[in-house]
Amino acid sequence: MIDSTNTILIMLFIIIQVSIFISWIYFLIYTIKSLRQVPKLAVFISYKNIVFPKVSVILPARNEESYIEKCLGSLLKQDYSNYEIVAINDSSSDRTGEIIQKYSTMNSKIIFINAEAKPEGWTGKNWACYQGYIKSSGQLFLFTDADTTHSSSTISLAVNHLLAKELDALTAKPKILANDFWTKITLPILWTLSVSRYSALKANDPKTSVGYFFGSFFIITKKAYEAVGTHKAVKDEIVEDGALGRKVKEQCFKLRVVNGEDHIHAVWARNSSTLWHGLRRLMIPLYKREKIKAIMMVVATFLLLIYSLILLPFLITMTLDKKDVTVTISNYSLDLILLFLTVMSILLLIITNILQLKYAVFQNSLYSLPFPLAGSFVFIAFLSSIINSGKKDVIKWRGRRYSIHENKI
């Protein structure tokens, strides 16, 4: 009876581990496919004697005194002549507004706006973007963040790409500048997990409903932006760039995601605290919309990132313990199969991490080694998001606090 029960348990573990093993094969293959096939931000057609449309760069900034000067400096060096920069001071408590105002007096391309008081029901950044839109005069809107810097050809390449492919919107994946240990070890895992739902290849396929923007850089025609309802249509969204990109795709506008790491550098998480709240910022809106899907994502995160690591030492002990009288030859063979699948799953995780570190997030491959810490960090952040989702002020982001039920300063 004991032998039969052990066999059933081992078979159950094998089924789970086979699923994990197959998942990591999928992640590895899709990572390689994405690295090879996702287009880059580059020139497609040489345009001559064409008047390029005016671009309004909409730049919301809240408490960004450490980054705003570099961002404005890079935007002022663009080789694209027909553009303006609409910079919005979003209720900053530091020198952000003062810095923007100083730059606007030195260069007429910069339009300085002090955002009006945020109305009820709006998140801060969405309101600032909407204020920028009202003051803009371009035919194309380029939204970017204050902690982002751009090469001198970024705007011209983006407009060229947009016109050449007859797109309504284009978003570029930036090179993420990781400043701390926790961000460096978790980024490859986050990029890998995003493949299953938010792959650029899926977003670029008109047959899918997958659509999103990178908040650090997306350019959209005025027609498309107004048709989807502007930022007013996503006014209460915490992850507004994802929500707006989804609306663009749902309304059958032509959206393309490209790799822009050679031209756009952005800071996502500035330390472990902003990384923690950044992860919660991703999970809580998903839980708000689709509770079951969010819970399944937390379970999948545990299975993919932690389960095999917990199981491994028990399997090693079990397979080496030849004196256990309950272990038959049949069970011992099953133990070896389970051990093999577990070890291979962990190796596939490490290999995928190394590829992401080297070619997607551009960090030293050695940051793949602390993957147990990274996986635990991501899982705990996701799990705590669901557990605490009903509390007020559950997320801290860019100097504001948000909850799942209401958004407030």
C-alpha positions in Angstrom: 0.0 0.0 0.0 2.8 2.4 0.9 4.7 1.5 -2.3 1.6 2.2 -4.4 1.0 5.6 -2.7 4.7 6.6 -3.2 4.4 5.7 -6.9 1.2 7.8 -7.3 2.9 10.8 -5.6 6.0 10.5 -7.7 4.0 10.3 -10.9 2.1 13.4 -9.8 5.4 15.2 -9.2 6.7 14.0 -12.6 3.6 15.4 -14.3 4.1 18.8 -12.7 7.8 18.8 -13.5 7.2 17.8 -17.1 4.9 20.9 -17.4 7.6 23.1 -15.9 10.3 21.6 -18.2 8.2 22.1 -21.3 7.4 25.7 -20.2 11.1 26.5 -19.9 11.8 25.0 -23.3 9.1 27.3 -24.6 10.6 30.3 -22.9 14.0 29.6 -24.2 12.8 29.1 -27.8 10.6 32.2 -27.7 13.5 34.2 -26.2 15.8 33.2 -29.0 13.0 33.9 -31.5 12.3 37.3 -30.1 15.9 38.3 -30.0 16.3 37.4 -33.7 12.9 38.6 -35.1 11.8 41.7 -33.2 12.7 44.7 -35.5 15.0 47.4 -34.4 14.4 51.2 -34.4 16.1 51.9 -37.7 15.8 53.7 -41.1 13.6 51.8 -43.6 13.2 54.3 -46.4 15.3 57.3 -47.5 12.8 60.2 -47.7 13.8 63.1 -49.9 11.9 66.4 -50.5 9.2 65.4 -47.9 8.0 67.7 -45.2 8.0 65.7 -42.1 5.0 66.1 -39.7 5.4 68.2 -36.6 6.1 66.1 -33.5 4.9 67.1 -30.0 7.1 65.5 -27.4 4.9 65.2 -24.3 7.1 64.9 -21.2 5.4 64.6 -17.8 7.7 65.0 -14.8 7.1 64.6 -11.1 10.0 65.0 -8.6 12.6 64.3 -11.3 15.2 66.8 -10.5 17.9 64.1 -10.7 17.0 63.1 -14.3 15.1 65.9 -16.0 18.1 67.9 -17.2 19.6 64.9 -19.0 16.3 64.1 -20.6 15.7 67.7 -21.8 19.3 67.9 -23.0 19.0 64.8 -25.1 15.7 66.0 -26.6 17.2 69.3 -27.5 19.9 67.6 -29.5 17.6 65.9 -31.9 18.4 66.0 -35.6 14.7 66.2 -36.4 13.8 69.8 -37.0 10.0 70.0 -36.8 9.2 69.3 -33.2 8.3 70.9 -29.9 8.7 69.7 -26.3 5.7 70.1 -24.0 7.2 69.5 -20.5 4.7 69.2 -17.7 5.6 69.8 -14.0 3.3 67.3 -12.3 2.9 68.8 -8.8 6.5 68.3 -8.0 7.8 69.1 -4.5 11.5 69.4 -5.6 13.2 71.5 -8.2 11.7 69.8 -11.3 9.4 72.7 -12.2 12.2 75.2 -11.7 14.6 73.3 -14.0 12.0 72.9 -16.8 11.2 76.6 -16.6 14.9 77.5 -16.8 15.3 75.4 -19.9 12.1 76.8 -21.5 13.5 80.3 -21.2 16.7 79.2 -22.9 15.1 77.4 -25.8 11.8 78.2 -27.5 11.2 74.5 -28.4 10.3 73.8 -24.8 6.7 74.7 -23.7 6.5 74.7 -19.9 3.3 73.7 -18.2 2.4 73.6 -14.5 -0.3 70.9 -14.4 -3.6 72.0 -13.0 -4.9 70.3 -9.9 -5.7 66.6 -10.6 -9.5 66.0 -10.8 -11.2 63.2 -8.9 -10.8 59.8 -10.6 -7.5 60.6 -12.5 -4.1 59.2 -11.7 -1.4 61.9 -11.7 0.6 60.9 -14.7 -2.4 60.4 -16.9 -3.7 63.9 -16.0 -0.2 65.4 -16.8 -0.1 63.7 -20.2 -3.6 64.9 -21.0 -2.6 68.5 -20.0 0.4 68.1 -22.4 -1.9 66.9 -25.2 -4.2 70.0 -24.8 -1.2 72.3 -25.2 0.4 70.4 -28.1 0.2 71.4 -31.8 1.8 68.5 -33.6 0.4 65.9 -35.9 2.3 63.2 -34.0 2.6 62.8 -30.3 5.7 61.3 -28.7 5.3 60.4 -25.1 8.4 59.8 -22.9 9.5 59.8 -19.3 11.7 62.3 -17.5 14.2 59.5 -16.5 14.7 58.6 -20.2 17.5 59.8 -22.5 17.5 59.7 -26.3 20.1 59.6 -29.0 20.2 62.5 -31.4 18.4 60.5 -34.1 15.7 59.0 -32.0 12.8 61.1 -33.3 13.8 61.0 -36.9 14.2 57.2 -36.8 10.8 56.8 -35.1 9.0 59.1 -37.6 10.8 57.4 -40.5 9.7 54.0 -39.2 6.1 55.1 -38.6 5.8 56.6 -42.1 7.6 53.7 -43.9 5.4 51.1 -42.3 2.2 53.2 -42.4 1.7 52.8 -38.7 -0.7 54.5 -36.3 1.6 54.0 -33.3 5.1 52.8 -32.6 6.7 52.0 -29.2 10.3 51.2 -28.6 11.8 48.9 -25.9 14.5 51.0 -24.1 17.7 49.8 -22.6 16.9 49.6 -18.9 19.5 51.2 -16.8 19.7 49.0 -13.6 21.3 50.8 -10.7 21.0 48.2 -8.0 21.6 44.5 -7.4 18.0 43.5 -7.0 16.9 45.1 -10.3 19.8 43.5 -12.2 19.0 40.0 -11.0 15.2 40.3 -11.5 15.1 42.0 -14.9 15.9 38.9 -17.0 13.2 36.9 -15.1 10.7 39.7 -15.7 11.5 39.9 -19.4 11.2 36.1 -19.7 7.8 35.9 -17.9 6.5 38.7 -20.1 7.1 36.6 -23.2 4.2 34.4 -22.5 1.7 37.3 -22.5 3.3 40.5 -23.9 5.8 39.3 -26.5 6.6 41.9 -29.1 6.1 39.3 -31.8 2.5 38.9 -30.5 2.0 42.7 -30.4 3.2 43.0 -33.9 0.8 40.4 -35.2 -2.4 42.1 -36.3 -4.3 38.8 -35.7 -3.7 39.0 -31.9 -5.3 41.3 -29.3 -2.0 41.9 -27.6 -1.1 45.6 -27.5 0.9 47.8 -25.1 3.2 50.8 -25.0 6.6 51.3 -23.2 5.9 54.5 -21.2 9.5 55.6 -21.8 8.9 55.9 -25.6 5.8 55.7 -27.8 4.8 57.8 -30.8 1.2 57.9 -32.0 -0.7 59.9 -34.7 -3.1 62.5 -33.4 -5.9 60.8 -35.2 -5.3 57.5 -33.5 -4.7 59.1 -30.1 -8.0 61.0 -30.2 -9.9 58.0 -31.6 -9.0 55.8 -28.6 -10.0 58.6 -26.2 -6.6 60.1 -25.3 -5.4 59.6 -21.8 -8.9 60.4 -20.6 -9.9 56.9 -21.7 -7.4 55.4 -19.2 -7.6 58.2 -16.6 -7.9 55.8 -13.7 -5.3 53.2 -14.8 -2.1 52.8 -12.8 -0.3 51.2 -15.7 -1.5 53.7 -18.2 0.9 52.9 -21.0 -0.2 49.3 -21.1 -3.8 50.2 -21.0 -3.5 52.8 -23.8 -1.6 50.5 -26.1 -4.2 47.8 -25.5 -6.9 50.2 -26.6 -5.0 51.1 -29.8 -4.7 47.4 -30.7 -8.3 46.6 -29.8 -9.6 49.4 -32.1 -7.6 47.9 -35.0 -5.0 50.6 -35.3 -1.6 49.6 -36.7 0.8 49.3 -33.8 4.4 48.1 -33.9 6.9 47.2 -31.1 10.6 47.6 -31.8 13.9 47.3 -30.0 15.2 50.7 -29.3 18.1 49.9 -26.9 20.7 51.6 -29.1 18.9 54.9 -28.9 16.7 55.0 -25.8 17.9 54.5 -22.2 15.5 54.5 -19.3 15.5 54.0 -15.6 12.6 51.8 -14.4 13.4 50.8 -10.8 15.8 53.1 -9.0 16.3 50.9 -6.0 14.8 47.8 -4.4 11.9 49.8 -3.0 10.8 51.1 -6.4 11.4 47.7 -7.9 9.0 46.2 -5.2 6.3 48.7 -5.9 6.9 48.5 -9.6 6.1 44.8 -9.5 3.0 45.5 -7.4 2.0 48.2 -9.8 2.0 45.5 -12.6 0.1 42.9 -10.6 -2.6 44.8 -8.8 -4.3 46.3 -12.0 -4.3 42.8 -13.5 -6.0 41.4 -10.3 -8.5 44.3 -10.5 -9.5 43.2 -14.1 -9.0 39.5 -14.0 -8.7 37.9 -10.6 -8.4 34.3 -11.7 -5.8 35.1 -14.3 -3.8 37.1 -11.7 -3.9 34.2 -9.2 -2.9 31.7 -11.9 0.1 34.0 -12.7 1.2 33.9 -9.0 0.9 30.1 -8.9 2.8 29.9 -12.2 5.5 32.2 -10.9 6.0 29.9 -7.9 6.1 26.7 -10.0 8.5 28.2 -12.6 10.9 30.0 -10.3 10.8 28.4 -6.9 9.2 24.9 -6.9 12.1 23.1 -8.6 14.7 24.6 -6.2 12.7 23.5 -3.2 12.2 20.0 -4.7 15.8 19.4 -5.8 17.5 18.7 -2.4 14.7 16.3 -1.4 15.1 14.4 -4.7 18.9 14.2 -4.2 18.5 12.8 -0.7 15.8 10.4 -1.8 17.7 9.0 -4.8 20.9 8.6 -2.8 19.2 6.9 0.1 19.6 3.3 -1.1 18.8 1.9 2.4 15.2 2.9 2.3 13.3 -0.4 2.3 10.2 1.3 0.7 12.0 2.1 -2.4 11.5 -0.4 -5.1 13.5 -0.6 -8.4 10.5 0.9 -10.2 10.2 3.8 -7.7 13.9 4.4 -7.9 13.7 4.8 -11.6 10.9 7.2 -11.3 12.9 9.2 -8.8 15.8 9.4 -11.3 13.4 10.6 -14.0 12.0 13.3 -11.6 15.5 14.4 -10.6 16.6 14.6 -14.3 13.6 16.8 -15.2 14.1 19.0 -12.2 17.8 19.6 -12.9 17.1 20.2 -16.6 14.3 22.7 -15.7 16.8 24.7 -13.5 19.4 24.6 -16.2 17.0 25.9 -18.8 16.0 28.7 -16.4 19.7 29.7 -16.0 20.4 29.5 -19.8 17.3 31.7 -20.5 18.4 34.2 -17.9 21.9 34.4 -19.3 20.5 35.1 -22.8 18.2 37.8 -21.5 21.0 39.4 -19.5 23.4 39.4 -22.4 21.1 40.4 -25.3 18.0 41.9 -23.8 18.9 43.8 -20.6 22.6 44.1 -21.3 24.0 43.1 -17.9 26.8 40.8 -16.8 25.8 37.1 -17.2 27.0 36.5 -13.6 23.7 38.2 -12.4 22.0 34.9 -13.5 23.6 33.1 -10.5 21.4 34.6 -7.8 18.2 33.5 -9.6 16.8 31.9 -6.4 16.8 35.3 -4.8 15.3 37.0 -7.9 12.6 34.4 -8.2 11.6 34.7 -4.6 11.6 38.5 -4.8 9.2 38.4 -7.8 6.9 35.7 -6.3 6.6 37.5 -2.9 5.9 40.8 -4.6 3.2 39.3 -6.7 1.7 37.3 -3.8 1.6 40.3 -1.5 0.0 42.4 -4.2 -3.0 40.0 -4.2 -3.1 39.7 -0.4 -3.0 43.4 0.1 -4.9 44.6 -2.9 -7.9 45.8 -0.9 -5.9 48.0 1.3 -5.5 51.7 0.8 -2.3 53.3 -0.4 -1.0 49.8 -1.3 1.4 51.1 -4.1 3.9 53.9 -3.9 5.0 55.1 -7.3 6.7 58.4 -8.3 5.9 60.1 -5.0 2.2 59.1 -5.0 0.2 56.4 -3.3 -2.4 54.3 -5.0 -4.9 51.6 -4.0 -7.0 49.2 -6.1 -10.2 51.0 -5.4 -9.2 54.6 -5.6 -6.3 56.7 -6.8 -5.1 59.7 -4.8 -2.1 61.9 -4.3 
